Each structure stands twice: as structure tokens, then as C-alpha cells.
Amino acid sequence: MSKQATYATVRQQIAAVLEGETNTAAKMATVSCLLSEAFPETYFWTGFYVVDPSNPNELVVGPYQGTLGCLRIAFGRGVCGTAAETGETQIVEDVHAIKNHIACDSRTNSEIVVPVQDPDGNLIAVLDVDSTELASFDNVDKTELEGLVADVFAA
């Protein structure tokens, strides 16, 4: 099955499971789980870092699938902090080639991070996906993951 077909299937599954669900943590847990299961050979760590309500310039680990994640990440620090600060999806082919990468797990080699906004356009989290392979993520992942988070969290 192609990557696009896999995304189409998992997006349908997520929509079906989350129909009527309003709890953000439940949505994040479901998205993390189903994405991780849909791409078991690519997705090494799949989850969310949530904007900390007590410190709006910091992310705190949220629901995820994978090894231990970093607990807190300041805006502007690492790939997740950069996505949070800029509001733009970050695709990194080789995390070891960037200066401010945070090595939560040294087995990670590439990463995509997608900002997550609420219906009012406020940043509430970032979706972080790591891979043990180099250059695992491309514009297909960017388009599909941005569409997914918009459907689930901004609707």
C-alpha cells in the first residue's frame, strides 16, 4: 500500500473512532496510537507536546507511543520548539546535522513536527514523529499530517 493510501485509511479510522469526542487528551492519544500502528516500520516515536498552560512558552510531553520522551521543551529549542515558535511544520532529514536538536532518544535520525491549533487558531500542541531512518519524511507526510491535525483539532 502506498504512503498516501495508508494515510487515507488511517485518517478514516481516526475520524470514525473520534466521532463525537471532545476531550483533547483522548484525541491526542488516539491519533498517536493509530498513526504509530499504521506506520510501524517508519514511526519510531509518535506523540504530542502540549503548550503548558502555566508557562505558554514551553511544551510539556503529552500522549505518545514510543520510548521515553523529553518532559519539557522551550519554544525555539530543538525541532519541536522551533515548530511551536514559528507555527510552521518542520521536516528534518538528519537530526544530527542541526545544532539545536534535542536528543530525547539517540536512535532518532529524522523527524517531522506539525503545529496543532485549536478552532480559534491558537497553538495548543505540536505533533512530533521520529524515525530511526534518515530522510523518512517528505511533503506527503507534511500534507497528510497537517490535514489530519486540522481535521481533528481545528474543526
C-alpha positions in Angstrom: 0.0 0.0 0.0 1.3 3.5 -0.8 2.1 6.1 1.8 -0.9 8.2 0.6 -3.2 5.2 0.7 -2.1 4.4 4.2 -2.7 7.9 5.3 -6.2 7.9 3.8 -7.0 4.7 5.6 -5.7 5.9 9.0 -7.4 9.2 8.7 -10.7 7.5 8.1 -10.0 5.3 11.1 -9.2 8.2 13.3 -12.3 10.1 12.2 -14.5 7.1 12.9 -13.0 6.5 16.4 -13.1 10.2 17.4 -16.6 10.9 16.1 -18.3 13.0 18.8 -15.2 13.0 21.1 -14.4 16.4 22.6 -11.6 15.6 25.0 -8.3 16.8 23.7 -6.2 14.2 25.5 -8.4 11.4 24.2 -8.0 12.8 20.7 -4.2 13.0 21.1 -3.9 9.5 22.5 -6.0 8.1 19.6 -4.1 9.9 16.9 -0.7 8.8 18.4 -1.8 5.2 18.7 -3.4 4.8 15.2 -0.6 6.7 13.4 2.0 4.6 15.2 0.2 1.4 14.2 -0.3 2.5 10.6 3.4 3.1 10.1 5.2 0.6 12.4 8.4 0.5 10.3 8.8 4.2 9.9 7.3 5.8 13.0 9.6 5.2 15.9 8.1 7.8 18.3 4.7 9.4 17.7 3.1 11.9 20.0 2.3 15.3 21.2 4.0 18.0 23.1 1.3 20.3 24.6 1.7 24.0 25.3 2.0 24.3 29.1 -0.9 26.5 30.4 1.3 27.7 33.3 4.2 28.6 31.0 2.9 29.4 27.5 6.5 29.4 26.1 7.1 25.8 26.9 5.9 22.5 25.7 5.3 19.5 28.0 5.0 15.9 26.9 1.5 14.7 26.2 0.1 11.4 24.9 2.5 9.4 22.8 3.6 6.0 21.6 7.3 5.1 21.9 10.3 5.3 24.1 10.6 7.9 26.9 10.1 11.4 25.5 11.6 14.7 26.8 9.4 16.1 29.5 9.7 19.8 28.6 10.9 21.7 25.6 11.2 25.5 25.5 9.9 27.3 22.4 12.7 27.8 19.9 14.7 24.8 21.2 15.0 21.7 19.0 12.7 20.7 16.2 9.6 20.8 18.4 10.4 24.1 20.0 11.1 25.6 16.5 7.7 24.4 15.2 6.0 25.8 18.2 7.8 29.2 17.9 7.4 29.6 14.1 4.0 27.9 13.7 5.4 26.0 10.7 5.9 22.3 10.1 9.5 21.2 10.4 10.9 18.3 8.4 14.4 17.3 9.3 16.2 14.6 7.2 19.1 14.2 9.7 18.5 15.5 13.2 22.2 15.0 14.0 23.1 17.7 11.4 21.2 20.5 13.2 22.8 22.4 16.1 19.8 22.7 18.4 18.4 19.2 18.2 17.3 17.7 21.5 18.3 14.0 21.6 15.5 12.5 23.7 16.4 9.1 22.1 19.7 8.8 20.3 18.2 6.3 17.9 16.1 9.0 16.2 17.6 10.1 12.8 14.8 12.1 11.1 11.8 13.9 12.3 8.7 15.8 11.3 6.9 18.2 13.7 3.5 19.7 12.9 1.9 22.6 14.9 -1.5 21.9 16.3 -4.1 24.7 16.5 -7.5 24.9 18.2 -10.6 26.2 16.3 -9.6 29.8 17.2 -6.1 29.4 15.6 -4.2 29.2 18.9 -1.3 26.8 19.2 -2.2 24.1 21.6 0.5 21.5 20.8 2.8 20.0 18.3 2.6 16.5 16.8 6.1 15.0 16.7 7.0 11.9 14.7 10.5 10.5 14.8 12.1 7.8 12.7 15.3 5.7 13.1 15.9 6.1 9.4 17.4 9.1 7.7 15.0 11.2 5.5 11.9 9.3 6.4 9.5 12.3 5.9 8.6 14.3 2.9 5.9 16.6 1.5 3.3 13.7 1.5 3.8 13.4 5.3 3.6 17.1 5.7 0.4 17.5 3.7 -1.3 14.5 5.3 -0.3 15.3 8.9 -1.2 18.9 8.6 -4.6 17.9 7.2 -5.1 15.3 9.9 -4.4 17.7 12.8 -6.6 20.4 11.2 -9.5 17.9 10.9 -9.1 16.6 14.5 -8.2 19.7 16.5 -9.2 22.8 14.5 -12.7 21.7 13.4 
